């Protein structure tokens, strides 16, 4: 078993590993960790790399499990995220081809973060034309043969040399930014995104 955390529109590195594994499993019984990719993703905008964050509520305080984390309704995050993606990627080669896959994410209703993230991951898999079952843990797993729960973090130093460059919007303003949300790769590379992911692992 290979263990992953849940993630909101996962990073390129996460998706490369997720697609590689025969039976990836997403941990949902862990105590929820703040400031991770569990509720945010990084995208390229006209102002450089920015994070899109889903506001969450830890219903049981610091002891809240990931499966129980609720989405806050205080701010219109869906509207903010959809407008940001449209503004950032409308000039990318494949935005019009793929954006309809994301509409249910930004127009639907989600009470729990895990449900939102599953829907986002399912949309990504459809865009990549790849079938992969989304499986959750049924209890907290202390040890796993292949534990990637700490492998993908915005706080970790990144070896940019591991990520081949590809065209990115605003490349005339900013240097290549590796390991953004997989949406960046899909909007810019289209059908070639799958092959890029396969080359990473």
C-alpha positions as CSV (number, residue, x, y, z in Angstrom):
1,X,0.0,0.0,0.0
2,X,1.2,3.5,-0.9
3,X,-0.2,6.2,1.4
4,X,-1.0,9.7,0.3
5,X,-2.6,12.7,2.0
6,X,-5.7,14.3,0.5
7,X,-4.8,17.3,-1.7
8,X,-6.7,20.2,-3.4
9,X,-5.8,20.1,-7.1
10,X,-2.6,18.2,-6.3
11,X,0.9,19.3,-7.3
12,X,2.6,17.8,-10.4
13,X,4.9,15.7,-8.2
14,X,1.9,14.3,-6.2
15,X,0.1,13.4,-9.4
16,X,3.1,11.7,-11.0
17,X,3.5,9.5,-7.9
18,X,-0.3,8.9,-7.6
19,X,-0.5,7.7,-11.2
20,X,2.5,5.5,-10.9
21,X,1.2,3.5,-7.9
22,X,-1.0,0.4,-8.6
23,X,-3.1,1.0,-5.5
24,X,-2.7,4.4,-4.0
25,X,-4.6,5.0,-0.7
26,X,-5.5,8.4,0.7
27,X,-5.2,8.8,4.5
28,X,-8.3,10.5,6.0
29,X,-8.1,9.3,9.6
30,X,-5.0,11.4,10.5
31,X,-5.2,14.5,12.6
32,X,-5.5,17.4,10.2
33,X,-2.4,19.4,9.5
34,X,-2.5,23.2,8.7
35,X,-0.6,25.0,6.0
36,X,-0.3,22.0,3.6
37,X,-1.5,21.0,0.2
38,X,-4.6,19.4,1.8
39,X,-6.5,22.6,1.3
40,X,-4.4,24.7,-1.1
41,X,-2.7,24.6,-4.5
42,X,-0.2,26.8,-6.2
43,X,-0.8,28.4,-9.6
44,X,0.9,30.9,-11.9
45,X,-0.8,34.2,-12.2
46,X,0.0,37.6,-13.7
47,X,1.5,38.5,-10.3
48,X,3.7,35.3,-10.1
49,X,3.0,32.1,-8.2
50,X,0.0,32.4,-5.8
51,X,-1.7,29.9,-3.5
52,X,-5.5,29.2,-3.8
53,X,-6.7,28.3,-0.3
54,X,-9.9,26.6,0.7
55,X,-11.1,28.0,4.0
56,X,-11.7,25.2,6.5
57,X,-13.2,24.6,10.0
58,X,-11.6,22.1,12.3
59,X,-14.9,21.0,13.9
60,X,-13.2,19.2,16.8
61,X,-10.4,21.8,17.3
62,X,-6.8,20.5,17.1
63,X,-8.0,16.9,17.3
64,X,-10.1,17.1,14.1
65,X,-9.4,14.2,11.7
66,X,-9.0,15.0,8.0
67,X,-12.2,13.2,7.2
68,X,-14.2,15.6,9.4
69,X,-12.7,18.9,8.3
70,X,-15.5,21.1,7.1
71,X,-15.4,23.9,4.5
72,X,-16.1,27.4,5.8
73,X,-18.9,29.3,4.0
74,X,-17.7,32.7,5.3
75,X,-15.8,33.6,2.2
76,X,-16.8,33.0,-1.5
77,X,-13.7,30.8,-2.2
78,X,-15.3,29.1,-5.2
79,X,-15.9,32.3,-7.0
80,X,-12.4,33.6,-6.1
81,X,-10.7,30.4,-7.3
82,X,-12.6,30.2,-10.5
83,X,-12.0,33.8,-11.4
84,X,-8.3,33.5,-10.5
85,X,-7.9,30.4,-12.8
86,X,-9.7,32.1,-15.6
87,X,-7.6,35.2,-15.3
88,X,-4.4,33.2,-15.0
89,X,-4.9,30.6,-17.7
90,X,-7.4,31.9,-20.2
91,X,-4.5,32.6,-22.6
92,X,-3.0,29.2,-22.1
93,X,-3.3,26.7,-25.1
94,X,-5.8,24.3,-23.5
95,X,-7.8,26.4,-21.0
96,X,-11.0,26.4,-23.1
97,X,-10.6,22.6,-23.8
98,X,-10.5,21.6,-20.1
99,X,-12.2,24.3,-18.0
100,X,-15.6,22.7,-18.2
101,X,-14.3,19.7,-16.2
102,X,-13.8,22.2,-13.3
103,X,-17.3,23.8,-13.3
104,X,-18.8,21.2,-11.0
105,X,-16.1,22.0,-8.5
106,X,-16.8,25.7,-8.5
107,X,-20.6,25.5,-8.9
108,X,-21.4,22.6,-6.6
109,X,-21.7,22.4,-2.9
110,X,-19.3,20.6,-0.6
111,X,-19.6,20.4,3.2
112,X,-16.3,18.5,3.8
113,X,-12.8,19.1,2.5
114,X,-12.3,15.4,1.7
115,X,-15.4,15.4,-0.6
116,X,-14.2,18.5,-2.4
117,X,-10.7,17.1,-2.9
118,X,-12.0,13.8,-4.2
119,X,-14.1,15.6,-6.7
120,X,-11.1,17.8,-7.7
121,X,-8.9,14.7,-8.1
122,X,-11.6,12.9,-10.1
123,X,-11.8,16.0,-12.4
124,X,-8.0,15.9,-12.9
125,X,-8.1,12.2,-13.7
126,X,-10.8,12.8,-16.3
127,X,-8.7,15.6,-17.9
128,X,-5.7,13.3,-18.0
129,X,-8.0,10.6,-19.5
130,X,-6.7,8.2,-16.8
131,X,-8.7,5.8,-14.7
132,X,-7.7,5.4,-11.1
133,X,-9.9,4.4,-8.2
134,X,-9.9,6.8,-5.3
135,X,-9.5,4.8,-2.1
136,X,-9.5,6.0,1.5
137,X,-8.1,4.4,4.6
138,X,-10.7,2.9,6.9
139,X,-8.7,3.6,10.0
140,X,-5.5,5.4,10.9
141,X,-2.4,3.7,9.4
142,X,0.7,4.0,11.6
143,X,3.1,2.5,9.2
144,X,3.0,1.7,5.5
145,X,5.4,0.1,3.1
146,X,5.4,3.2,1.0
147,X,4.4,6.2,3.1
148,X,4.2,9.5,1.1
149,X,2.1,11.4,3.7
150,X,5.0,13.8,4.3
151,X,6.4,13.8,0.8
152,X,4.5,16.7,-0.7
153,X,4.6,20.0,1.3
154,X,4.8,23.7,0.4
155,X,7.3,24.0,3.3
156,X,9.8,21.5,1.8
157,X,12.7,22.7,-0.3
158,X,12.3,21.7,-3.9
159,X,14.9,20.3,-6.3
160,X,13.8,22.3,-9.4
161,X,16.2,20.3,-11.6
162,X,13.9,17.2,-11.3
163,X,11.2,19.0,-13.2
164,X,11.7,19.5,-17.0
165,X,10.6,22.9,-18.2
166,X,7.4,23.4,-20.2
167,X,5.7,26.5,-21.6
168,X,3.9,28.5,-18.8
169,X,1.7,31.5,-19.2
170,X,3.6,34.7,-18.2
171,X,6.9,33.1,-19.0
172,X,8.0,36.4,-20.4
173,X,7.6,37.9,-16.9
174,X,8.7,35.1,-14.6
175,X,11.1,32.2,-14.7
176,X,9.8,28.6,-14.9
177,X,8.0,27.6,-11.7
178,X,8.3,23.8,-11.1
179,X,5.8,21.6,-9.3
180,X,2.7,23.9,-9.4
181,X,-0.8,22.4,-9.3
182,X,-1.2,19.9,-12.0
183,X,-3.8,22.3,-13.5
184,X,-0.9,24.4,-14.6
185,X,0.6,21.5,-16.5
186,X,-2.8,20.5,-18.0
187,X,-3.8,24.0,-19.2
188,X,-0.4,24.5,-20.8
189,X,0.5,21.0,-22.1
190,X,-2.9,19.5,-22.8
191,X,-2.7,15.8,-23.9
192,X,1.1,15.8,-23.4
193,X,0.6,16.3,-19.6
194,X,0.3,12.6,-19.0
195,X,3.6,11.8,-20.7
196,X,5.3,14.6,-18.7
197,X,4.0,13.0,-15.5
198,X,5.2,9.6,-16.5
199,X,8.7,10.9,-17.2
200,X,9.0,12.3,-13.6
201,X,8.9,8.9,-11.9
